[in-house]
Amino acid sequence: MTTEEKIRDILDNQVSPALASHGGSCSLVKFDEASGVAYVAMQGACGTCPFALETLRMTVEQAVMEAVPEVKAVERA
């Protein structure tokens, strides 16, 4: 499984279901292997929420970096 596939798996099966309870979701836009940065799009209610950056850091980044050590940071796309 590639790094991108691992990230997508975490986003699809752990993060997005949690965000769905608030009307949102997220998806991987791209992963930069050189820097270790995953670029994630916040969608639905999370796309326009004023707390989206906090959700990105506290929920998305934490889950992805814990499960996929190759990821050094998660940024909003």
N, CA, C, O and CB atoms as a CASP TS submission, in Angstrom:
PFRMAT TS
TARGET T0000
AUTHOR 0000-0000-0000
METHOD Language model
MODEL 1
PARENT N/A
ATOM      1  N   MET     1       0.859  -1.181   0.000  1.00  0.00           N
ATOM      2  CA  MET     1       0.000   0.000   0.000  1.00  0.00           C
ATOM      3  C   MET     1       0.905   1.243   0.000  1.00  0.00           C
ATOM      4  O   MET     1       1.832   1.348   0.802  1.00  0.00           O
ATOM      5  CB  MET     1      -0.977  -0.001   1.245  1.00  0.00           C
ATOM      6  N   THR     2       0.619   2.171  -0.905  1.00  0.00           N
ATOM      7  CA  THR     2       1.416   3.400  -0.991  1.00  0.00           C
ATOM      8  C   THR     2       1.053   4.337   0.164  1.00  0.00           C
ATOM      9  O   THR     2       0.053   4.136   0.852  1.00  0.00           O
ATOM     10  CB  THR     2       1.191   4.108  -2.360  1.00  0.00           C
ATOM     11  N   THR     3       1.866   5.339   0.356  1.00  0.00           N
ATOM     12  CA  THR     3       1.594   6.332   1.399  1.00  0.00           C
ATOM     13  C   THR     3       0.270   7.039   1.130  1.00  0.00           C
ATOM     14  O   THR     3      -0.520   7.252   2.049  1.00  0.00           O
ATOM     15  CB  THR     3       2.742   7.360   1.484  1.00  0.00           C
ATOM     16  N   GLU     4       0.029   7.401  -0.122  1.00  0.00           N
ATOM     17  CA  GLU     4      -1.244   8.061  -0.460  1.00  0.00           C
ATOM     18  C   GLU     4      -2.431   7.155  -0.150  1.00  0.00           C
ATOM     19  O   GLU     4      -3.452   7.624   0.354  1.00  0.00           O
ATOM     20  CB  GLU     4      -1.267   8.462  -1.948  1.00  0.00           C
ATOM     21  N   GLU     5      -2.309   5.881  -0.442  1.00  0.00           N
ATOM     22  CA  GLU     5      -3.395   4.938  -0.152  1.00  0.00           C
ATOM     23  C   GLU     5      -3.626   4.822   1.355  1.00  0.00           C
ATOM     24  O   GLU     5      -4.770   4.733   1.800  1.00  0.00           O
ATOM     25  CB  GLU     5      -3.079   3.549  -0.748  1.00  0.00           C
ATOM     26  N   LYS     6      -2.561   4.824   2.132  1.00  0.00           N
ATOM     27  CA  LYS     6      -2.687   4.772   3.593  1.00  0.00           C
ATOM     28  C   LYS     6      -3.399   6.015   4.113  1.00  0.00           C
ATOM     29  O   LYS     6      -4.277   5.923   4.970  1.00  0.00           O
ATOM     30  CB  LYS     6      -1.299   4.637   4.255  1.00  0.00           C
ATOM     31  N   ILE     7      -3.016   7.175   3.593  1.00  0.00           N
ATOM     32  CA  ILE     7      -3.646   8.428   4.023  1.00  0.00           C
ATOM     33  C   ILE     7      -5.122   8.415   3.665  1.00  0.00           C
ATOM     34  O   ILE     7      -5.968   8.741   4.498  1.00  0.00           O
ATOM     35  CB  ILE     7      -2.947   9.648   3.376  1.00  0.00           C
ATOM     36  N   ARG     8      -5.439   8.039   2.429  1.00  0.00           N
ATOM     37  CA  ARG     8      -6.848   7.988   1.998  1.00  0.00           C
ATOM     38  C   ARG     8      -7.654   7.032   2.870  1.00  0.00           C
ATOM     39  O   ARG     8      -8.803   7.315   3.209  1.00  0.00           O
ATOM     40  CB  ARG     8      -6.948   7.556   0.521  1.00  0.00           C
ATOM     41  N   ASP     9      -7.053   5.905   3.231  1.00  0.00           N
ATOM     42  CA  ASP     9      -7.732   4.922   4.083  1.00  0.00           C
ATOM     43  C   ASP     9      -8.085   5.533   5.439  1.00  0.00           C
ATOM     44  O   ASP     9      -9.205   5.366   5.922  1.00  0.00           O
ATOM     45  CB  ASP     9      -6.848   3.673   4.279  1.00  0.00           C
ATOM     46  N   ILE    10      -7.144   6.233   6.048  1.00  0.00           N
ATOM     47  CA  ILE    10      -7.398   6.878   7.344  1.00  0.00           C
ATOM     48  C   ILE    10      -8.476   7.944   7.206  1.00  0.00           C
ATOM     49  O   ILE    10      -9.391   8.015   8.026  1.00  0.00           O
ATOM     50  CB  ILE    10      -6.103   7.503   7.909  1.00  0.00           C
ATOM     51  N   LEU    11      -8.371   8.770   6.172  1.00  0.00           N
ATOM     52  CA  LEU    11      -9.361   9.828   5.970  1.00  0.00           C
ATOM     53  C   LEU    11     -10.752   9.251   5.723  1.00  0.00           C
ATOM     54  O   LEU    11     -11.735   9.726   6.291  1.00  0.00           O
ATOM     55  CB  LEU    11      -8.950  10.720   4.799  1.00  0.00           C
ATOM     56  N   ASP    12     -10.832   8.230   4.877  1.00  0.00           N
ATOM     57  CA  ASP    12     -12.131   7.649   4.518  1.00  0.00           C
ATOM     58  C   ASP    12     -12.773   6.853   5.646  1.00  0.00           C
ATOM     59  O   ASP    12     -13.992   6.889   5.817  1.00  0.00           O
ATOM     60  CB  ASP    12     -11.972   6.761   3.319  1.00  0.00           C
ATOM     61  N   ASN    13     -11.967   6.141   6.411  1.00  0.00           N
ATOM     62  CA  ASN    13     -12.526   5.212   7.393  1.00  0.00           C
ATOM     63  C   ASN    13     -12.517   5.696   8.831  1.00  0.00           C
ATOM     64  O   ASN    13     -13.238   5.146   9.664  1.00  0.00           O
ATOM     65  CB  ASN    13     -11.791   3.949   7.327  1.00  0.00           C
ATOM     66  N   GLN    14     -11.720   6.712   9.146  1.00  0.00           N
ATOM     67  CA  GLN    14     -11.684   7.215  10.519  1.00  0.00           C
ATOM     68  C   GLN    14     -12.106   8.673  10.617  1.00  0.00           C
ATOM     69  O   GLN    14     -12.968   9.023  11.423  1.00  0.00           O
ATOM     70  CB  GLN    14     -10.298   7.053  11.091  1.00  0.00           C
ATOM     71  N   VAL    15     -11.503   9.513   9.801  1.00  0.00           N
ATOM     72  CA  VAL    15     -11.718  10.956   9.945  1.00  0.00           C
ATOM     73  C   VAL    15     -13.057  11.406   9.368  1.00  0.00           C
ATOM     74  O   VAL    15     -13.836  12.058  10.061  1.00  0.00           O
ATOM     75  CB  VAL    15     -10.592  11.718   9.271  1.00  0.00           C
ATOM     76  N   SER    16     -13.332  11.070   8.122  1.00  0.00           N
ATOM     77  CA  SER    16     -14.577  11.544   7.489  1.00  0.00           C
ATOM     78  C   SER    16     -15.835  11.077   8.216  1.00  0.00           C
ATOM     79  O   SER    16     -16.781  11.857   8.323  1.00  0.00           O
ATOM     80  CB  SER    16     -14.633  11.074   6.051  1.00  0.00           C
ATOM     81  N   PRO    17     -15.894   9.845   8.721  1.00  0.00           N
ATOM     82  CA  PRO    17     -17.091   9.479   9.492  1.00  0.00           C
ATOM     83  C   PRO    17     -17.296  10.359  10.728  1.00  0.00           C
ATOM     84  O   PRO    17     -18.433  10.673  11.082  1.00  0.00           O
ATOM     85  CB  PRO    17     -17.001   8.025   9.919  1.00  0.00           C
ATOM     86  N   ALA    18     -16.214  10.753  11.378  1.00  0.00           N
ATOM     87  CA  ALA    18     -16.336  11.646  12.540  1.00  0.00           C
ATOM     88  C   ALA    18     -16.806  13.026  12.102  1.00  0.00           C
ATOM     89  O   ALA    18     -17.640  13.638  12.769  1.00  0.00           O
ATOM     90  CB  ALA    18     -14.988  11.757  13.289  1.00  0.00           C
ATOM     91  N   LEU    19     -16.280  13.519  10.993  1.00  0.00           N
ATOM     92  CA  LEU    19     -16.685  14.833  10.497  1.00  0.00           C
ATOM     93  C   LEU    19     -18.114  14.821   9.965  1.00  0.00           C
ATOM     94  O   LEU    19     -18.800  15.842  10.002  1.00  0.00           O
ATOM     95  CB  LEU    19     -15.730  15.299   9.405  1.00  0.00           C
ATOM     96  N   ALA    20     -18.561  13.676   9.473  1.00  0.00           N
ATOM     97  CA  ALA    20     -19.909  13.560   8.909  1.00  0.00           C
ATOM     98  C   ALA    20     -20.986  13.866   9.946  1.00  0.00           C
ATOM     99  O   ALA    20     -22.069  14.338   9.599  1.00  0.00           O
ATOM    100  CB  ALA    20     -20.122  12.160   8.341  1.00  0.00           C
ATOM    101  N   SER    21     -20.691  13.599  11.213  1.00  0.00           N
ATOM    102  CA  SER    21     -21.673  13.888  12.263  1.00  0.00           C
ATOM    103  C   SER    21     -21.918  15.391  12.401  1.00  0.00           C
ATOM    104  O   SER    21     -22.892  15.811  13.025  1.00  0.00           O
ATOM    105  CB  SER    21     -21.202  13.311  13.604  1.00  0.00           C
ATOM    106  N   HIS    22     -21.028  16.197  11.816  1.00  0.00           N
ATOM    107  CA  HIS    22     -21.177  17.651  11.830  1.00  0.00           C
ATOM    108  C   HIS    22     -21.453  18.202  10.430  1.00  0.00           C
ATOM    109  O   HIS    22     -21.414  19.414  10.217  1.00  0.00           O
ATOM    110  CB  HIS    22     -19.921  18.302  12.409  1.00  0.00           C
ATOM    111  N   GLY    23     -21.732  17.312   9.482  1.00  0.00           N
ATOM    112  CA  GLY    23     -22.058  17.739   8.127  1.00  0.00           C
ATOM    113  C   GLY    23     -20.859  17.984   7.232  1.00  0.00           C
ATOM    114  O   GLY    23     -20.981  18.639   6.197  1.00  0.00           O
ATOM    115  N   GLY    24     -19.704  17.468   7.616  1.00  0.00           N
ATOM    116  CA  GLY    24     -18.503  17.712   6.816  1.00  0.00           C
ATOM    117  C   GLY    24     -17.795  16.434   6.418  1.00  0.00           C
ATOM    118  O   GLY    24     -18.217  15.328   6.757  1.00  0.00           O
ATOM    119  N   SER    25     -16.707  16.618   5.689  1.00  0.00           N
ATOM    120  CA  SER    25     -15.846  15.506   5.302  1.00  0.00           C
ATOM    121  C   SER    25     -14.515  16.102   4.845  1.00  0.00           C
ATOM    122  O   SER    25     -14.337  17.320   4.831  1.00  0.00           O
ATOM    123  CB  SER    25     -16.506  14.624   4.167  1.00  0.00           C
ATOM    124  N   CYS    26     -13.594  15.232   4.477  1.00  0.00           N
ATOM    125  CA  CYS    26     -12.311  15.700   3.968  1.00  0.00           C
ATOM    126  C   CYS    26     -11.768  14.672   2.987  1.00  0.00           C
ATOM    127  O   CYS    26     -12.174  13.510   2.995  1.00  0.00           O
ATOM    128  CB  CYS    26     -11.304  15.949   5.127  1.00  0.00           C
ATOM    129  N   SER    27     -10.850  15.115   2.148  1.00  0.00           N
ATOM    130  CA  SER    27     -10.245  14.204   1.181  1.00  0.00           C
ATOM    131  C   SER    27      -8.814  14.639   0.889  1.00  0.00           C
ATOM    132  O   SER    27      -8.477  15.819   0.991  1.00  0.00           O
ATOM    133  CB  SER    27     -11.076  14.154  -0.124  1.00  0.00           C
ATOM    134  N   LEU    28      -7.994  13.687   0.532  1.00  0.00           N
ATOM    135  CA  LEU    28      -6.608  13.967   0.188  1.00  0.00           C
ATOM    136  C   LEU    28      -6.547  14.577  -1.203  1.00  0.00           C
ATOM    137  O   LEU    28      -7.114  14.028  -2.148  1.00  0.00           O
ATOM    138  CB  LEU    28      -5.748  12.684   0.263  1.00  0.00           C
ATOM    139  N   VAL    29      -5.867  15.700  -1.335  1.00  0.00           N
ATOM    140  CA  VAL    29      -5.653  16.338  -2.624  1.00  0.00           C
ATOM    141  C   VAL    29      -4.336  15.834  -3.206  1.00  0.00           C
ATOM    142  O   VAL    29      -4.274  15.433  -4.368  1.00  0.00           O
ATOM    143  CB  VAL    29      -5.649  17.890  -2.488  1.00  0.00           C
ATOM    144  N   LYS    30      -3.275  15.858  -2.380  1.00  0.00           N
ATOM    145  CA  LYS    30      -1.990  15.328  -2.820  1.00  0.00           C
ATOM    146  C   LYS    30      -1.090  15.107  -1.616  1.00  0.00           C
ATOM    147  O   LYS    30      -1.307  15.682  -0.549  1.00  0.00           O
ATOM    148  CB  LYS    30      -1.318  16.279  -3.833  1.00  0.00           C
ATOM    149  N   PHE    31      -0.084  14.273  -1.798  1.00  0.00           N
ATOM    150  CA  PHE    31       0.937  14.043  -0.784  1.00  0.00           C
ATOM    151  C   PHE    31       2.285  14.339  -1.409  1.00  0.00           C
ATOM    152  O   PHE    31       2.641  13.752  -2.430  1.00  0.00           O
ATOM    153  CB  PHE    31       0.879  12.585  -0.226  1.00  0.00           C
ATOM    154  N   ASP    32       3.034  15.241  -0.806  1.00  0.00           N
ATOM    155  CA  ASP    32       4.366  15.599  -1.284  1.00  0.00           C
ATOM    156  C   ASP    32       5.383  14.745  -0.529  1.00  0.00           C
ATOM    157  O   ASP    32       5.683  15.003   0.637  1.00  0.00           O
ATOM    158  CB  ASP    32       4.654  17.134  -1.088  1.00  0.00           C
ATOM    159  N   GLU    33       5.902  13.734  -1.201  1.00  0.00           N
ATOM    160  CA  GLU    33       6.831  12.808  -0.550  1.00  0.00           C
ATOM    161  C   GLU    33       8.107  13.493  -0.089  1.00  0.00           C
ATOM    162  O   GLU    33       8.655  13.133   0.953  1.00  0.00           O
ATOM    163  CB  GLU    33       7.177  11.677  -1.489  1.00  0.00           C
ATOM    164  N   ALA    34       8.590  14.471  -0.842  1.00  0.00           N
ATOM    165  CA  ALA    34       9.843  15.152  -0.492  1.00  0.00           C
ATOM    166  C   ALA    34       9.744  15.878   0.849  1.00  0.00           C
ATOM    167  O   ALA    34      10.680  15.832   1.647  1.00  0.00           O
ATOM    168  CB  ALA    34      10.223  16.144  -1.588  1.00  0.00           C
ATOM    169  N   SER    35       8.625  16.542   1.099  1.00  0.00           N
ATOM    170  CA  SER    35       8.463  17.300   2.341  1.00  0.00           C
ATOM    171  C   SER    35       7.679  16.541   3.405  1.00  0.00           C
ATOM    172  O   SER    35       7.727  16.893   4.583  1.00  0.00           O
ATOM    173  CB  SER    35       7.777  18.607   2.053  1.00  0.00           C
ATOM    174  N   GLY    36       6.955  15.497   2.990  1.00  0.00           N
ATOM    175  CA  GLY    36       6.128  14.745   3.930  1.00  0.00           C
ATOM    176  C   GLY    36       4.826  15.443   4.273  1.00  0.00           C
ATOM    177  O   GLY    36       4.205  15.144   5.293  1.00  0.00           O
ATOM    178  N   VAL    37       4.409  16.379   3.419  1.00  0.00           N
ATOM    179  CA  VAL    37       3.188  17.140   3.676  1.00  0.00           C
ATOM    180  C   VAL    37       2.013  16.550   2.897  1.00  0.00           C
ATOM    181  O   VAL    37       2.099  16.331   1.689  1.00  0.00           O
ATOM    182  CB  VAL    37       3.387  18.622   3.303  1.00  0.00           C
ATOM    183  N   ALA    38       0.921  16.300   3.606  1.00  0.00           N
ATOM    184  CA  ALA    38      -0.322  15.855   2.983  1.00  0.00           C
ATOM    185  C   ALA    38      -1.239  17.068   2.879  1.00  0.00           C
ATOM    186  O   ALA    38      -1.460  17.771   3.865  1.00  0.00           O
ATOM    187  CB  ALA    38      -0.999  14.689   3.803  1.00  0.00           C
ATOM    188  N   TYR    39      -1.768  17.310   1.694  1.00  0.00           N
ATOM    189  CA  TYR    39      -2.680  18.425   1.461  1.00  0.00           C
ATOM    190  C   TYR    39      -4.102  17.877   1.420  1.00  0.00           C
ATOM    191  O   TYR    39      -4.429  17.018   0.601  1.00  0.00           O
ATOM    192  CB  TYR    39      -2.327  19.184   0.135  1.00  0.00           C
ATOM    193  N   VAL    40      -4.941  18.390   2.321  1.00  0.00           N
ATOM    194  CA  VAL    40      -6.285  17.857   2.506  1.00  0.00           C
ATOM    195  C   VAL    40      -7.318  18.950   2.259  1.00  0.00           C
ATOM    196  O   VAL    40      -7.165  20.080   2.723  1.00  0.00           O
ATOM    197  CB  VAL    40      -6.448  17.269   3.921  1.00  0.00           C
ATOM    198  N   ALA    41      -8.370  18.602   1.524  1.00  0.00           N
ATOM    199  CA  ALA    41      -9.487  19.516   1.289  1.00  0.00           C
ATOM    200  C   ALA    41     -10.573  19.242   2.325  1.00  0.00           C
ATOM    201  O   ALA    41     -11.007  18.104   2.501  1.00  0.00           O
ATOM    202  CB  ALA    41     -10.050  19.361  -0.161  1.00  0.00           C
ATOM    203  N   MET    42     -10.998  20.291   3.000  1.00  0.00           N
ATOM    204  CA  MET    42     -12.112  20.198   3.943  1.00  0.00           C
ATOM    205  C   MET    42     -13.381  20.492   3.145  1.00  0.00           C
ATOM    206  O   MET    42     -13.446  21.486   2.422  1.00  0.00           O
ATOM    207  CB  MET    42     -11.940  21.200   5.170  1.00  0.00           C
ATOM    208  N   GLN    43     -14.383  19.632   3.278  1.00  0.00           N
ATOM    209  CA  GLN    43     -15.581  19.749   2.450  1.00  0.00           C
ATOM    210  C   GLN    43     -16.839  19.815   3.299  1.00  0.00           C
ATOM    211  O   GLN    43     -16.803  19.599   4.511  1.00  0.00           O
ATOM    212  CB  GLN    43     -15.671  18.579   1.480  1.00  0.00           C
ATOM    213  N   GLY    44     -17.945  20.115   2.646  1.00  0.00           N
ATOM    214  CA  GLY    44     -19.220  20.211   3.343  1.00  0.00           C
ATOM    215  C   GLY    44     -19.180  21.334   4.366  1.00  0.00           C
ATOM    216  O   GLY    44     -18.610  22.393   4.105  1.00  0.00           O
ATOM    217  N   ALA    45     -19.777  21.112   5.519  1.00  0.00           N
ATOM    218  CA  ALA    45     -19.804  22.127   6.567  1.00  0.00           C
ATOM    219  C   ALA    45     -18.395  22.482   7.037  1.00  0.00           C
ATOM    220  O   ALA    45     -18.156  23.608   7.473  1.00  0.00           O
ATOM    221  CB  ALA    45     -20.642  21.644   7.747  1.00  0.00           C
ATOM    222  N   CYS    46     -17.474  21.545   6.954  1.00  0.00           N
ATOM    223  CA  CYS    46     -16.088  21.807   7.380  1.00  0.00           C
ATOM    224  C   CYS    46     -15.366  22.755   6.425  1.00  0.00           C
ATOM    225  O   CYS    46     -14.386  23.394   6.805  1.00  0.00           O
ATOM    226  CB  CYS    46     -15.310  20.492   7.482  1.00  0.00           C
ATOM    227  N   GLY    47     -15.842  22.843   5.210  1.00  0.00           N
ATOM    228  CA  GLY    47     -15.210  23.717   4.234  1.00  0.00           C
ATOM    229  C   GLY    47     -15.419  25.192   4.526  1.00  0.00           C
ATOM    230  O   GLY    47     -14.604  26.026   4.132  1.00  0.00           O
ATOM    231  N   THR    48     -16.504  25.522   5.215  1.00  0.00           N
ATOM    232  CA  THR    48     -16.815  26.923   5.494  1.00  0.00           C
ATOM    233  C   THR    48     -16.823  27.251   6.987  1.00  0.00           C
ATOM    234  O   THR    48     -17.076  28.393   7.371  1.00  0.00           O
ATOM    235  CB  THR    48     -18.154  27.271   4.898  1.00  0.00           C
ATOM    236  N   CYS    49     -16.553  26.280   7.805  1.00  0.00           N
ATOM    237  CA  CYS    49     -16.596  26.466   9.253  1.00  0.00           C
ATOM    238  C   CYS    49     -15.414  27.325   9.726  1.00  0.00           C
ATOM    239  O   CYS    49     -14.288  27.120   9.273  1.00  0.00           O
ATOM    240  CB  CYS    49     -16.585  25.098   9.969  1.00  0.00           C
ATOM    241  N   PRO    50     -15.655  28.278  10.626  1.00  0.00           N
ATOM    242  CA  PRO    50     -14.556  29.090  11.138  1.00  0.00           C
ATOM    243  C   PRO    50     -13.562  28.283  11.980  1.00  0.00           C
ATOM    244  O   PRO    50     -12.450  28.748  12.228  1.00  0.00           O
ATOM    245  CB  PRO    50     -15.108  30.230  11.961  1.00  0.00           C
ATOM    246  N   PHE    51     -13.943  27.097  12.414  1.00  0.00           N
ATOM    247  CA  PHE    51     -13.058  26.245  13.214  1.00  0.00           C
ATOM    248  C   PHE    51     -12.398  25.153  12.380  1.00  0.00           C
ATOM    249  O   PHE    51     -11.827  24.213  12.934  1.00  0.00           O
ATOM    250  CB  PHE    51     -13.835  25.613  14.354  1.00  0.00           C
ATOM    251  N   ALA    52     -12.469  25.267  11.049  1.00  0.00           N
ATOM    252  CA  ALA    52     -11.934  24.234  10.167  1.00  0.00           C
ATOM    253  C   ALA    52     -10.435  24.026  10.360  1.00  0.00           C
ATOM    254  O   ALA    52      -9.962  22.891  10.301  1.00  0.00           O
ATOM    255  CB  ALA    52     -12.217  24.590   8.725  1.00  0.00           C
ATOM    256  N   LEU    53      -9.695  25.078  10.586  1.00  0.00           N
ATOM    257  CA  LEU    53      -8.253  24.946  10.782  1.00  0.00           C
ATOM    258  C   LEU    53      -7.956  24.175  12.065  1.00  0.00           C
ATOM    259  O   LEU    53      -7.039  23.354  12.102  1.00  0.00           O
ATOM    260  CB  LEU    53      -7.584  26.333  10.825  1.00  0.00           C
ATOM    261  N   GLU    54      -8.724  24.435  13.106  1.00  0.00           N
ATOM    262  CA  GLU    54      -8.562  23.692  14.356  1.00  0.00           C
ATOM    263  C   GLU    54      -8.914  22.223  14.153  1.00  0.00           C
ATOM    264  O   GLU    54      -8.217  21.344  14.660  1.00  0.00           O
ATOM    265  CB  GLU    54      -9.437  24.301  15.467  1.00  0.00           C
ATOM    266  N   THR    55      -9.984  21.951  13.420  1.00  0.00           N
ATOM    267  CA  THR    55     -10.360  20.573  13.115  1.00  0.00           C
ATOM    268  C   THR    55      -9.266  19.891  12.311  1.00  0.00           C
ATOM    269  O   THR    55      -8.946  18.727  12.549  1.00  0.00           O
ATOM    270  CB  THR    55     -11.690  20.528  12.349  1.00  0.00           C
ATOM    271  N   LEU    56      -8.697  20.611  11.366  1.00  0.00           N
ATOM    272  CA  LEU    56      -7.615  20.062  10.555  1.00  0.00           C
ATOM    273  C   LEU    56      -6.451  19.644  11.449  1.00  0.00           C
ATOM    274  O   LEU    56      -5.907  18.552  11.286  1.00  0.00           O
ATOM    275  CB  LEU    56      -7.146  21.090   9.501  1.00  0.00           C
ATOM    276  N   ARG    57      -6.072  20.488  12.376  1.00  0.00           N
ATOM    277  CA  ARG    57      -4.933  20.210  13.251  1.00  0.00           C
ATOM    278  C   ARG    57      -5.247  19.143  14.298  1.00  0.00           C
ATOM    279  O   ARG    57      -4.476  18.200  14.480  1.00  0.00           O
ATOM    280  CB  ARG    57      -4.491  21.485  13.941  1.00  0.00           C
ATOM    281  N   MET    58      -6.376  19.293  14.983  1.00  0.00           N
ATOM    282  CA  MET    58      -6.677  18.427  16.121  1.00  0.00           C
ATOM    283  C   MET    58      -7.246  17.058  15.725  1.00  0.00           C
ATOM    284  O   MET    58      -7.054  16.079  16.446  1.00  0.00           O
ATOM    285  CB  MET    58      -7.649  19.123  17.028  1.00  0.00           C
ATOM    286  N   THR    59      -7.922  16.988  14.617  1.00  0.00           N
ATOM    287  CA  THR    59      -8.553  15.730  14.221  1.00  0.00           C
ATOM    288  C   THR    59      -7.834  15.082  13.053  1.00  0.00           C
ATOM    289  O   THR    59      -7.361  13.950  13.156  1.00  0.00           O
ATOM    290  CB  THR    59     -10.006  15.961  13.862  1.00  0.00           C
ATOM    291  N   VAL    60      -7.753  15.796  11.947  1.00  0.00           N
ATOM    292  CA  VAL    60      -7.196  15.228  10.719  1.00  0.00           C
ATOM    293  C   VAL    60      -5.702  14.968  10.861  1.00  0.00           C
ATOM    294  O   VAL    60      -5.245  13.842  10.667  1.00  0.00           O
ATOM    295  CB  VAL    60      -7.454  16.162   9.533  1.00  0.00           C
ATOM    296  N   GLU    61      -4.941  16.005  11.198  1.00  0.00           N
ATOM    297  CA  GLU    61      -3.488  15.857  11.286  1.00  0.00           C
ATOM    298  C   GLU    61      -3.090  14.804  12.323  1.00  0.00           C
ATOM    299  O   GLU    61      -2.220  13.972  12.066  1.00  0.00           O
ATOM    300  CB  GLU    61      -2.842  17.200  11.634  1.00  0.00           C
ATOM    301  N   GLN    62      -3.718  14.843  13.467  1.00  0.00           N
ATOM    302  CA  GLN    62      -3.382  13.900  14.527  1.00  0.00           C
ATOM    303  C   GLN    62      -3.618  12.454  14.080  1.00  0.00           C
ATOM    304  O   GLN    62      -2.756  11.599  14.286  1.00  0.00           O
ATOM    305  CB  GLN    62      -4.203  14.205  15.784  1.00  0.00           C
ATOM    306  N   ALA    63      -4.759  12.173  13.481  1.00  0.00           N
ATOM    307  CA  ALA    63      -5.075  10.814  13.052  1.00  0.00           C
ATOM    308  C   ALA    63      -4.135  10.337  11.946  1.00  0.00           C
ATOM    309  O   ALA    63      -3.656   9.203  11.980  1.00  0.00           O
ATOM    310  CB  ALA    63      -6.518  10.739  12.573  1.00  0.00           C
ATOM    311  N   VAL    64      -3.874  11.203  10.966  1.00  0.00           N
ATOM    312  CA  VAL    64      -3.037  10.812   9.833  1.00  0.00           C
ATOM    313  C   VAL    64      -1.590  10.600  10.271  1.00  0.00           C
ATOM    314  O   VAL    64      -0.975   9.599   9.904  1.00  0.00           O
ATOM    315  CB  VAL    64      -3.104  11.874   8.726  1.00  0.00           C
ATOM    316  N   MET    65      -1.044  11.523  11.045  1.00  0.00           N
ATOM    317  CA  MET    65       0.349  11.409  11.449  1.00  0.00           C
ATOM    318  C   MET    65       0.579  10.231  12.395  1.00  0.00           C
ATOM    319  O   MET    65       1.657   9.637  12.400  1.00  0.00           O
ATOM    320  CB  MET    65       0.801  12.695  12.108  1.00  0.00           C
ATOM    321  N   GLU    66      -0.414   9.902  13.177  1.00  0.00           N
ATOM    322  CA  GLU    66      -0.321   8.756  14.078  1.00  0.00           C
ATOM    323  C   GLU    66      -0.279   7.445  13.297  1.00  0.00           C
ATOM    324  O   GLU    66       0.476   6.536  13.643  1.00  0.00           O
ATOM    325  CB  GLU    66      -1.501   8.748  15.056  1.00  0.00           C
ATOM    326  N   ALA    67      -1.083   7.349  12.255  1.00  0.00           N
ATOM    327  CA  ALA    67      -1.204   6.110  11.485  1.00  0.00           C
ATOM    328  C   ALA    67      -0.177   5.980  10.362  1.00  0.00           C
ATOM    329  O   ALA    67       0.179   4.870   9.966  1.00  0.00           O
ATOM    330  CB  ALA    67      -2.580   6.016  10.905  1.00  0.00           C
ATOM    331  N   VAL    68       0.298   7.117   9.850  1.00  0.00           N
ATOM    332  CA  VAL    68       1.203   7.104   8.703  1.00  0.00           C
ATOM    333  C   VAL    68       2.442   7.932   9.053  1.00  0.00           C
ATOM    334  O   VAL    68       2.444   9.145   8.843  1.00  0.00           O
ATOM    335  CB  VAL    68       0.496   7.661   7.416  1.00  0.00           C
ATOM    336  N   PRO    69       3.495   7.300   9.582  1.00  0.00           N
ATOM    337  CA  PRO    69       4.673   8.041  10.037  1.00  0.00           C
ATOM    338  C   PRO    69       5.394   8.836   8.947  1.00  0.00           C
ATOM    339  O   PRO    69       6.158   9.750   9.258  1.00  0.00           O
ATOM    340  CB  PRO    69       5.634   7.091  10.651  1.00  0.00           C
ATOM    341  N   GLU    70       5.166   8.506   7.686  1.00  0.00           N
ATOM    342  CA  GLU    70       5.790   9.248   6.583  1.00  0.00           C
ATOM    343  C   GLU    70       5.259  10.676   6.482  1.00  0.00           C
ATOM    344  O   GLU    70       5.910  11.544   5.900  1.00  0.00           O
ATOM    345  CB  GLU    70       5.557   8.519   5.264  1.00  0.00           C
ATOM    346  N   VAL    71       4.080  10.917   7.047  1.00  0.00           N
ATOM    347  CA  VAL    71       3.466  12.242   6.996  1.00  0.00           C
ATOM    348  C   VAL    71       4.031  13.091   8.131  1.00  0.00           C
ATOM    349  O   VAL    71       3.926  12.734   9.304  1.00  0.00           O
ATOM    350  CB  VAL    71       1.909  12.146   7.094  1.00  0.00           C
ATOM    351  N   LYS    72       4.626  14.207   7.765  1.00  0.00           N
ATOM    352  CA  LYS    72       5.232  15.121   8.731  1.00  0.00           C
ATOM    353  C   LYS    72       4.330  16.292   9.079  1.00  0.00           C
ATOM    354  O   LYS    72       4.497  16.914  10.128  1.00  0.00           O
ATOM    355  CB  LYS    72       6.538  15.638   8.196  1.00  0.00           C
ATOM    356  N   ALA    73       3.363  16.601   8.200  1.00  0.00           N
ATOM    357  CA  ALA    73       2.427  17.698   8.435  1.00  0.00           C
ATOM    358  C   ALA    73       1.223  17.517   7.520  1.00  0.00           C
ATOM    359  O   ALA    73       1.298  16.862   6.481  1.00  0.00           O
ATOM    360  CB  ALA    73       3.106  19.083   8.195  1.00  0.00           C
ATOM    361  N   VAL    74       0.109  18.118   7.936  1.00  0.00           N
ATOM    362  CA  VAL    74      -1.102  18.130   7.121  1.00  0.00           C
ATOM    363  C   VAL    74      -1.496  19.590   6.936  1.00  0.00           C
ATOM    364  O   VAL    74      -1.628  20.335   7.907  1.00  0.00           O
ATOM    365  CB  VAL    74      -2.269  17.289   7.785  1.00  0.00           C
ATOM    366  N   GLU    75      -1.683  19.989   5.685  1.00  0.00           N
ATOM    367  CA  GLU    75      -2.046  21.360   5.355  1.00  0.00           C
ATOM    368  C   GLU    75      -3.380  21.363   4.619  1.00  0.00           C
ATOM    369  O   GLU    75      -3.748  20.392   3.959  1.00  0.00           O
ATOM    370  CB  GLU    75      -0.944  22.037   4.502  1.00  0.00           C
ATOM    371  N   ARG    76      -4.089  22.473   4.746  1.00  0.00           N
ATOM    372  CA  ARG    76      -5.353  22.630   4.028  1.00  0.00           C
ATOM    373  C   ARG    76      -5.069  22.953   2.575  1.00  0.00           C
ATOM    374  O   ARG    76      -4.257  23.828   2.273  1.00  0.00           O
ATOM    375  CB  ARG    76      -6.226  23.734   4.670  1.00  0.00           C
ATOM    376  N   ALA    77      -5.737  22.249   1.677  1.00  0.00           N
ATOM    377  CA  ALA    77      -5.542  22.479   0.241  1.00  0.00           C
ATOM    378  C   ALA    77      -6.478  23.548  -0.252  1.00  0.00           C
ATOM    379  O   ALA    77      -6.464  23.882  -1.437  1.00  0.00           O
ATOM    380  CB  ALA    77      -5.753  21.192  -0.556  1.00  0.00           C
TER
END
